[in-house]
């Protein structure tokens, strides 16, 4: 028996399936990463001012109570990010990107539409 009920964690899933602090744009990934790097709830609130202290504590309590499922979620998100990166790199190969960027060095003139500008 508990003296009080903590209620549900302030976490919501957006239309893309991303877990966020309820009513905020801050992702669960961000909170967990900060906490895992040693940040306290007070430090997390400083990093993410839109998150109130009670929510930071509640999210961390949820993470600690459900670590296995949170880690599974984070692993799936990481896999999805890797897949997206591979798709983007297949569509826009990064080979030679540095050389292409350096080709537009400062002082070089290039025409853009009707205008000429220094890049």
SVG drawing of the C-alpha trace seen along z (x, -y; Angstrom):
<svg xmlns="http://www.w3.org/2000/svg" viewBox="-3 -41 41 46">
<polyline fill="none" stroke="black" stroke-width="0.4" points="0.0,0.0 1.3,-3.4 0.7,-6.6 0.0,-8.4 -0.4,-7.7 2.2,-9.0 -0.2,-8.8 0.9,-8.1 4.2,-9.4 4.0,-12.6 4.9,-11.0 2.9,-11.1 3.4,-9.5 3.2,-11.9 1.9,-11.1 5.3,-9.8 5.5,-7.4 8.1,-9.6 7.8,-9.6 7.9,-13.1 7.4,-14.9 3.6,-15.5 2.8,-18.8 6.4,-19.6 8.7,-19.0 11.4,-17.4 11.8,-13.7 12.2,-10.9 15.5,-10.2 16.8,-13.6 15.8,-13.1 17.3,-9.6 20.5,-10.7 21.0,-13.5 20.2,-11.4 22.5,-8.6 25.3,-11.1 24.8,-12.0 22.5,-15.0 20.2,-15.5 16.5,-16.4 17.5,-20.0 20.2,-20.0 17.7,-18.5 15.3,-21.3 18.1,-23.8 18.9,-22.2 15.2,-21.9 13.4,-24.9 10.0,-23.9 10.1,-20.8 9.1,-21.5 10.9,-19.8 8.0,-17.6 7.9,-16.2 11.6,-15.6 11.4,-13.6 8.3,-11.7 9.9,-10.8 13.1,-9.6 11.1,-7.6 9.3,-6.0 12.6,-5.3 14.0,-3.6 10.9,-1.6 10.6,-0.5 14.3,-0.5 14.1,2.6 11.2,1.3 12.7,-2.2 16.0,-0.7 14.2,1.3 12.4,-1.8 15.7,-3.7 17.3,-0.9 14.5,-0.8 14.7,-4.6 18.4,-4.3 17.9,-1.6 15.3,-3.7 17.7,-6.7 20.4,-4.5 18.0,-3.4 17.0,-6.9 20.6,-8.0 21.4,-5.1 18.4,-6.1 19.5,-9.7 23.1,-8.8 22.0,-6.4 19.9,-9.2 22.6,-11.9 26.0,-10.2 28.4,-12.0 31.4,-11.1 33.2,-14.2 31.1,-16.4 34.1,-18.1 35.6,-18.8 32.4,-20.3 32.0,-22.5 35.6,-23.6 35.1,-24.5 32.8,-27.3 35.5,-29.0 35.2,-32.6 35.9,-35.2 34.8,-32.9 32.1,-34.5 29.2,-32.5 26.0,-33.5 22.7,-32.9 19.8,-33.8 20.1,-37.4 22.5,-38.2 26.1,-37.6 27.4,-37.2 30.5,-36.4 30.3,-33.2"/>
</svg>
